[in-house]
């Protein structure tokens, strides 16, 4: 308890210190709105910045931090924090930032920043969302773009894109195509030492990586069946090839690796909305996707040869319905309700063939099918208690059945979880907002935990486990936002999470399929509890009053701490792969007369530690830097260029002879990779 009180005192002191420093700058008037939880930004607000797309406009809104959502299965709980005409697009692979970049700025009527408690908006648990509202009749618009990236190895990476929109008479059509192609050379130095500190291996690796991506999308929206329908379709192709050779200076010889991956993905989504009597509104959503992944890899050393061939076919089907009721005016403030349900079927068929020294290697889970049938039903109530205070309460019930079959064994699990959520929004003063959130969430199981894995370089093999449960987490969040001037903002946010049924990896011993002697395997299991806390401070400071006209200094810093019990050593440690501290800073300037905007930015490198049953690994990278410049001579043309300076990185891992609690270190290996810098230029022509 003392530690928790100390963290809240730290949060309060940080907010007080930063708000005191910036309070003197608060002078400009905020955009007006009838609802105190909605702040509208009209096109005139963005004029001086000459935005090309809605994505450019989102980046200019003070205090708003974009969240593109998650890639978890289903729609429930995976939404980003930007809506389009009050709704989220019924799509998964089409990134939210990409959708926004296809909306011309000329089509945007306004952007509303909505805080929890605003009526008529499904916040999906977010404290703040942006609602991009389009003009009902924007005509025919479009754009063509071309880009070229030059790496520091002299390699070119071209990209092309085209998009067309037609919005007229209450109907809209949207089509786009994107293509990217390129290659990259890699190089690294690997050094291995025994427990005594003697160098036993030095390797120099040279590799080449090539990739191709192509994506086509189509959208139709218009009246249908007494309501409105929105239909999305997407097809995506992604391929990559890596070929590398490592010369072993010590002890001599050569290692080679080759990987080839191809992925096809197609999806289609439908959303139909209709107004009903008594002010109610009905929304129906349907979605279907199919993904095919084919991968081959080879890894050969002076000691052994190995091959892996894998094929994975997966699909997702979603049906959902939401009913929104009209607001009720009471003597205690307006109250609104909505209720809904979502059913999702996910399945994965995966098959892998392993070869070691030209002999087949059978592993538990190398041929697996996993099906998950999940439903989530919810009811939400919003209460506008006062003009400066609103409350949102949400109750969700998740029911799922998971069936796993294959060479790892068979398992069937039925799970049910009640997931409450409470959001409170308070506006103690104009342009000052405080939000609190308390909710229970349930993580989704990774289908990879049901399948086998093989790391031939370390001799670590994983077996699938058909009998696991998802981790559950109670989350408490407090957020303070202060806006000042036209572009200034200060945001402080603290999040605490309590986990149960945490998944971890342990070691077991069993006889593999077709074998006669026991082998050691890593396996994923539910292993215990964990906690995690995160404090984030971010700010945008306009520099006009300091003589730097059109300049903005922005930055963010976070500190994270966590604790769990290691499932192997049973000692307390932080969560695997967690980065403790991170930061980013940027200086930008908008030169209105010159029609130029530029920015320089830097972000912290990475530093994290990961814990395996028989390995300890660390990753470190230096800060990265960006320089960008955009020239927009008129409303049609936009030319951008820049320089990205990547950081050097270093990773190390220690391999033990067995589980870390009983095994002795066999060796420690360090790999150093130089960063690759790139220069880029892109041209866009709107019409």
Secondary structure by P-SEA (a helix, b strand, c coil): caaaaaaaaaaaaaaaaaaaaccccccccccccccccbbbbccccccccccccaaaaaaacccbbbbccccccccccccccccccccccccccccaaaaaaacccccccbbbbccccccccccccccbbbbbbbbccccccccccccccccccbbbbbbbbbbbbbbcccbbbbbbbbbbbbbbbbbbbbbbbcccccccbbbbbbbcccbbbbbbbbbbbcccccbbbbbbbbbbbbbbbbbbcccccccccbbbbbbbbbbbbbbbbbbbbbbbccbbbbbbbbbbbbbbbbbbbccccccccbbbbbbbbbbbbbbbbbbbbccccccccbbbbccbbbbbbbbbbbbbbbbcccbbbbcccccbbbbbbbbbbbbbbbbcccccbbbbbbbbbbbbbbbbbcccccbbbbbbbbbbbbbbbbcccccbbbbbbbbbbbbbbcccccbbbbbccccbbbbbbcbbbbbbbbbbbbbbbbbcccccbbbbbbbbbbbccbbbbbbbbbbcccccbbbbbbbbcccccbbbbbbbbbbbbbccccccccbbbbbbbbbbbbccccccccccccccccccccbbbbbbbbbcccccccccbbbbbbbbccccccbbbbbbbcbbbbbbbbbbccccbbbbbbbbbbbbbbbbbbbcccccccccccbbbbbbbbbbbbcbbbbbbcc
